Amino acid sequence: MSSRVFQSVVLQMKDCSDRAVGVIDGQGTVVACNELTCIGEKWSSCAALLAAEQEGQVVSGGYTFKALPGWSGQFDYAAFVKGEDDQAALICSMAVIALNGAKTYYEEKNDKATFVKNILCDNILLGDIYVRAKELHFVSEAPRAVILVRQQGTPDAFAVDVISGLYPDKQSDFVLSVSETDVALVKLLGENADARDLQKIAQNVQEALSRDLGIKTVVGIGTIVGHIRDLARTYKEAQVAIDVGKVFETERSIINYENLGIGRLIYQLPTTLCEMFLREVFKKNPIDALDQETLFTINKFFENNLNVSETARKLFVHRNTLVYRLEKIKKLTGLDLREFDDAITFKVALMVKKYLVSRGIES
């Protein structure tokens, strides 16, 4: 953020009031003031007070302070006005409005992180992407991917700072708070990067958040794209990875969009179509007619690639016992799981049922 923008605003305010008006940064350094002798002074104690109380005004050392709104949990800048009276409080509130407007305008015009966030959220036209990239000297054609971190439980605003500490190069990698719970990491990758590299990055992020903040997260990984115009697509893929993983990959906390398989297709189907499919597949008895032991046997059978002998060994039962169970399933459902086509149909049906349950539909 350029201090010249702030300085221009506070100098204009000098014509409206005889009070000293200025701005301090997150470390307490005066970066702009209509009393020029104050610029460069360090007011660390005021910064500490503002860090503890960011919502309201703070009075200290004969000045009134109020933080400017920012994306992160910590304040980046705060306005100050000389005086501790009601008039100082009013002028300070008005200064915050004026300074924040200038700050927002500057960031939209000059900040690469804001540019990237606008792309992710589809807040910029395709033609404008090329123009802004050229203005910002932004490298458009380079391999990048979006890794979306969703916090579980009570969100912690410092998650952005932890991830930024892992990837501090703000010209190449961008850590963006996109909602109260979600943080997006737009990572610049090497030319030969693949899914394994993305998995390693996601693991590093997850471990750092768990270690430093003690929070649990689910991480979605989008595909690698070669141009910034496709960042919105890989961001949406990371979102879908989390949403689909919540239904079909409940045991995993890092989900790659490329590994979602058929679950990705099922998740996009209308629920009415899914209900119709289940009725057509299970004409004899509904899927709910199968008890938990039978469903456990079926899942083990799928895990062992429809191999009867291997499944029987894993279940610690005789091969003939498993065959008897499979025959029983065939009588109940009309599907022989030893036949590949029937097994595929049954597997899809189980996933469809799980999807409907996640939507609150019991059928």
Secondary structure as UniProt FT lines:
FT   HELIX           3..13
FT   TURN            14..16
FT   STRAND          21..25
FT   TURN            26..27
FT   STRAND          29..33
FT   HELIX           36..38
FT   TURN            39..40
FT   HELIX           44..52
FT   STRAND          58..60
FT   TURN            61..62
FT   STRAND          63..67
FT   STRAND          77..82
FT   HELIX           86..110
FT   HELIX           112..120
FT   TURN            121..122
FT   HELIX           126..135
FT   TURN            136..137
FT   STRAND          141..151
FT   TURN            157..158
FT   HELIX           159..166
FT   TURN            170..172
FT   STRAND          174..177
FT   STRAND          182..188
FT   TURN            191..192
FT   HELIX           195..213
FT   STRAND          217..221
FT   STRAND          225..227
FT   HELIX           228..230
FT   HELIX           231..248
FT   TURN            250..251
FT   STRAND          254..256
FT   HELIX           257..259
FT   HELIX           262..267
FT   HELIX           271..281
FT   HELIX           287..289
FT   HELIX           292..303
FT   TURN            304..306
FT   HELIX           308..315
FT   HELIX           319..333
FT   TURN            337..338
FT   HELIX           340..358
FT   TURN            359..360
//
